[in-house]
Amino acid sequence: MRTTGQLRLALMTSVFMTASLCAAPSFAQQATETEQASSVDDIVVTARRREESLKDVPVAVSAISSERLEQTGAADITTLQQQTPNATVQIARGTNSTLTSFIRGVGQQDPLWGFEPGVGLYVDDVYVARPQGAVLDIFDIERLEVLRGPQGTLYGRNTIGGAIKYVTKRLSQDPELTLKGAYGSYNQVDLIASGSAPITDTLRVGGAVARYTRDGYGTNLTTGAEHYNKDVTAARLSVEWTPTDDLFFRLAGDTTEDESNARHGYRLKAPTTDGIYDTRAGIGDEGYVRTRGLSFTGEWAASDALTFKSVTAWRDGDTKGDGIDFDGLPQPILDIPGYYADSQFTQEFQVLFEGERWQGVAGVFYMDASAEGAFDTVIGLYPSMGPGLPAGLTTFTGGKVDTESFAVFVDFSYDLTDQLSLSVGGRWTQDKKSVDQLRQNYLGIKSPFFGNNAAIPAGRPSTDYANSDTYSEFTPRISASYKFTPELTGYASYGRGFKSGGFDMRGDASLYPETINGYQPELVDTYEIGLKGSLLDRRMNFATALFKSDYTDQQITSQFFIPPASVVSFVDNAGSSEIWGWELEASARVTDSFIPRLTLGYLDAKFNEFVTFNPLTGQRENMADQREFQNTPDWTANIALPYSVDLGDRGSLIFTPMASYRGATQMFETAIPLLDQGAYWLYDATLMWTAPDARYRVSLAGRNLSDERYRAGGYNFPGAITGDSVIGFYGAPRTVSLSVTANF
């Protein structure tokens, strides 16, 4: 029963709308008594593959401009977790640059190769298939967009939970050069250079390079190495050619190398360090993640009504290093050295059409992707053999997943009247996945793959198979929008999202024979009503939405330690659930100097069914009453209070204090009180001075000013054999940085 939760949502929505409309007289009076406030600026987005005002788009979408990102001191795309409702966007457990993202309770925590993300990430129009290296630093960017809910009729790849768009700047017609340097806490040094130059009237070249370094928040007390440090180099280069007014071509390349040290976590059971950022790990500290890509985009405006677009892209990446020390101790009690690599080729063709009363997009998408990896589960001490005696038991797991995907999609809108518009769309997707997996036990510390050629195979492989499967689905979308006034739009929509099935690359066929058959796709049906627009003579912009999602065949990963020395994984289509939610984003120009922003999100996510293996009984059971959604807080909130001061011929100042709230969350579907994170607030503030001609800018930014200690991930392997390996990974402590930007 969710009667209380539903009434609560409905009450909040009605209270908000009533308060907004009833506030008009007093707000107008305030504007009359002071200077007449001008309207809040319109934000233009491309959520529906065409430029539209944010308040007119009948989709739940957030847009954060580069100016706002700078005003709030944002460093990378994880700022979206603070500034958008009902979103989890954070660094994955045990990594420096792997992305974990959830929107409205739908996502994927596990970055294992072959798993599909629940939230699509796009750099411009290029889909990024893998989460490794996807914590993108913010530089040379125009804006970030977050689309919430299924978006398959508009985007090349499936986006069952939503989509994050990282939109870079197009090159200027004039020569430009921007230099930025920053210094901050923990010896942070950021150096960024970006610019562009015209070669001819129609040809431009430009790019950006960034170097980020920072000492660790903590130390590996065993090796003396920095822990939670940063060592990243990133670059982009693009060439744009506009031979005529109707033709546009762009060739773009990017590369990122992250040589930050490995992260090993903090022991929550029997801690051995005083600081949560310290460790006593003995596996080693080397880490390396590289991603790179090349894309070619062509656009042809064949007429005022018809535009053709092609996006061809290639990307690859690899992750190497010493791995994660799960026990956080010098001995190899539970160590996981690992390796990942991936590559992808994508081709998308789009046709955008627009008439006096109709507009839309149709497209074809193809992807050929490969992801591979390997890791050892090293159990180095075994108590029954005597204190401190090495067991040398290692389980090697490795394999490869190939994915070939083909899809066609269309989304068409028609204005039935000047006020009423109807949109219909559909997508057909077919994914073929092929897998090759090996799981082998060894006597010895590490397997031959990770350098121990003396390791002895312990029996036959527990898993050794190759298989393939094909998954296809048609996913429709329909919406209606109505303009109550030129500044106020309401909409109602239904959409289905699809995430294809696959194979569990950790699966142990000797203990769970069904693993070789893989798992099936999951589906989300989302119903939504929303209202957005402007009030009070356009001095207030807002967007609010109420939604319900029916989530079926959820792909749930469960991991258990099974003696004598094996961590076993199960991926089941275990769950069906209901998710109710409400969202609000609002900004108001109280005066020309004071424009506060408010974001609220609420989620009520409950499992109706959760059928999975119960290690206590050895049977599959419905355990819905013992499971909760992971990475899904009930409340998220953000309030920013930017206040600007015009200094005349000395430039301008803007002070932006910001507070964000995140409700309590579970790390996994099973409650783990020692590991799960309670509710917390984060407080940030930025003071920025801009010269009169905007040529120079100086910014002082403080993040997590209350020095809140909060966990962003963790692992749970309690017990003597695994060294009571319950470990947490933490968000950044309080930091302050000073940056200087010069434009030429």
ABEGO torsion letter per residue (X at the ends): XAAAAAAAAAAAAAAAAAAAAAAAAAAAAAAAABBBBBBBBBBBBAAAGBBBBAAABBBBBBBBBAAAAAAAGBABAAAAAAABBGBBBBBBBGBAABBBBBBGGBBBABABBGBBBABBBBBEABBBABABGABBBBBGBABBBBBBEBAAAABABBBAAEBBBBBBBBBBABBBBBBBBBBBBGGBBBBBBBBBBBABAABBBBEBBBBBBBBBABBBAAAGBBBGBBBBBBBBBBBBBBABAABBBBBBBBBBBBABBBBAEBBABGBABABAABBABAAEABBBBBBBBBBBBBBBBABAABBBBBBBBBBBBBBBEAEBBAAGBABBABBBBBBBBBBBBBBBBBBBBBBAABBEBBBBBBBBBBBBBBBBBBBABBAAAEBGBBAGBBBBBBEBBBBBBBBBBBBBBBBABAABBBBBBBBBBBBBBBBBBBBBBBBEBEBAAAGBAABBBBEBBABBBBBBBBBBBBBBBBBBBBBABAABBBBBBBBBBBBBBEBBAABBAAABAAAAAEBBBBBBBBBBBBBBEBBGGGABBBBBBBBBBBBBGBBBBBBBBBOABBBBBBBBBABBBBBBBBBBBBBBBABAABBBBBBBBBBBBBBABBBBBBAAAGBBBBAAAABBBBGBBABBBBBBBBBBBBAEAAEBBBBBBBBBBBBBBBABABBBAAABBBBBBBBBBBBBBBBAAGABBBBBBBBGAAGBBBBABBBBBBEAAAGGBBBBBBBBBBBBBBBBBBBX
